[in-house]
Amino acid sequence: MRFEDLESWQQARQLTKQVYSATREGGIARDFGLCGQVQRAAVSTMSNLAEGFERRHVAEKLQFYNVAHASTAEVRSLTYVMEDNYPAIAPEVVELRQRAVSTGQLVGGLIRSTESRKSRVASVLSALSALLSSLSLSLRP
């Protein structure tokens, strides 16, 4: 499996595409600060999912996934700024916010799944350690 196969990454890619589309035209396109910030937040979501997926250690994966999750919240927050200040694109921004919410939910699911796997691995390692410890005690003369 590759990071491109993750549904959360695919949704983050669509979110990024939608953000760029919403910020390319009209009055908002001249609001460089707002456009740049929402674009960076969307790209951060995609990038952190990809980087987290490629990490070998679970704690690192979770760190990157958590940053991606927070970035979806940043996109959501910035959509309110967009909606309040550029009412002409409000319908498009509401759709964008909905995409950010659904992407965040998928990333949250990925985090929960990764944490669950981490717990299962820790349980197995603990059981193996206990077994090895008991075996070494019973093998002693």
C-alpha atoms as one frame of an Amber mdcrd trajectory, in Angstrom:
protein
   0.000   0.000   0.000   1.129   3.547  -0.755   0.038   6.819   0.822  -1.816
   7.604  -2.394  -4.101   4.663  -1.569  -5.249   6.221   1.715  -8.789   7.535
   1.421  -7.877  10.354   3.805  -4.993  11.441   1.542  -7.247  11.291  -1.533
  -9.806  13.482   0.242  -7.045  15.863   1.354  -5.941  16.116  -2.275  -9.496
  17.028  -3.316  -9.669  19.540  -0.458  -6.454  21.161  -1.671  -7.754  21.289
  -5.246 -10.982  22.870  -4.021  -9.088  25.453  -1.927  -6.947  26.479  -4.882
 -10.025  26.719  -7.091 -11.856  28.921  -4.573  -8.894  31.261  -4.138  -7.905
  31.779  -7.774 -10.552  34.219  -8.966 -12.512  37.243  -7.855 -11.725  39.620
  -5.046 -10.394  36.917  -2.774  -7.542  36.220  -5.205  -6.050  39.592  -4.234
  -6.211  38.725  -0.527  -2.773  37.185  -0.575  -2.545  36.607   3.162  -5.824
  34.719   3.444  -5.320  32.782   0.219  -1.780  31.805   1.115  -2.779  30.688
   4.606  -5.701  28.505   3.543  -3.640  27.033   0.704  -0.770  26.191   3.068
  -3.179  24.590   5.544  -4.706  22.401   2.824  -1.296  21.396   1.458  -0.169
  20.666   5.024  -3.006  18.180   5.400  -1.949  16.266   2.299   1.760  16.445
   3.010   1.567  15.387   6.643  -0.599  12.392   5.765   1.954  11.306   3.172
   4.913  11.862   5.468   3.238  10.140   8.400   2.356   7.141   6.291   5.998
   6.733   5.277   7.287   6.891   8.871   8.276   3.569  10.395   7.646   4.355
  14.055   4.054   4.551  15.209   4.662   7.565  17.449   6.032   9.497  14.461
   3.099   8.421  12.289   0.669   9.692  14.904   2.490  13.004  15.216   2.187
  13.678  11.486  -1.411  12.454  11.363  -2.280  14.782  14.249  -0.730  17.740
  12.420  -2.755  16.811   9.327  -5.893  16.645  11.457  -5.194  20.077  12.951
  -4.619  21.467   9.462  -8.127  20.425   8.421  -9.418  22.430  11.395  -7.361
  25.401  10.229  -8.919  25.160   6.760 -12.361  24.992   8.383 -11.644  28.056
  10.494 -10.357  30.029   7.533 -13.499  29.213   5.542 -15.430  31.352   8.036
 -13.103  34.255   7.315 -13.639  33.673   3.605 -17.409  33.425   3.959 -17.667
  36.539   6.171 -15.494  38.709   3.949 -16.325  37.407   0.477 -20.079  36.677
   0.472 -20.118  36.258  -3.318 -18.324  32.922  -2.942 -20.188  31.821   0.201
 -21.858  28.760  -1.422 -18.495  27.511  -2.697 -16.919  28.154   0.706 -19.662
  26.203   2.505 -18.901  23.213   0.255 -15.219  23.692   0.970 -15.925  23.656
   4.712 -17.941  20.452   4.351 -15.010  18.847   2.509 -12.679  19.963   5.317
 -15.014  18.406   7.905 -15.229  15.078   6.049 -11.466  15.040   5.484 -10.907
  15.713   9.176 -13.212  12.831  10.062 -11.248  10.476   7.825  -7.957  11.621
   9.329  -9.442  11.144  12.805 -10.352   7.586  11.835  -6.820   6.988  10.599
  -5.475   8.255  13.923  -7.807   5.984  15.906  -6.882   3.004  13.738  -3.169
   3.688  14.147  -3.543   4.106  17.920  -5.468   0.829  18.086  -2.721  -0.957
  16.179  -0.152   0.568  18.517  -2.071  -0.757  21.551  -2.369  -4.232  20.063
   1.356  -4.351  19.291   2.173  -3.193  22.822  -0.065  -5.934  24.264   1.563
  -8.623  22.143   5.047  -7.410  23.074   4.126  -7.378  26.746   2.774 -10.928
  26.541   5.882 -12.111  24.697   8.116 -10.454  27.267   6.229 -12.140  30.103
   6.425 -15.485  28.324  10.156 -15.158  27.691  10.693 -14.108  31.278   8.798
 -17.130  32.612  10.637 -19.451  30.229  14.010 -18.198  31.295  13.055 -18.681
  34.943  11.869 -22.247  34.356  14.969 -23.158  32.340  17.365 -22.154  35.112
  18.876 -25.042  37.089
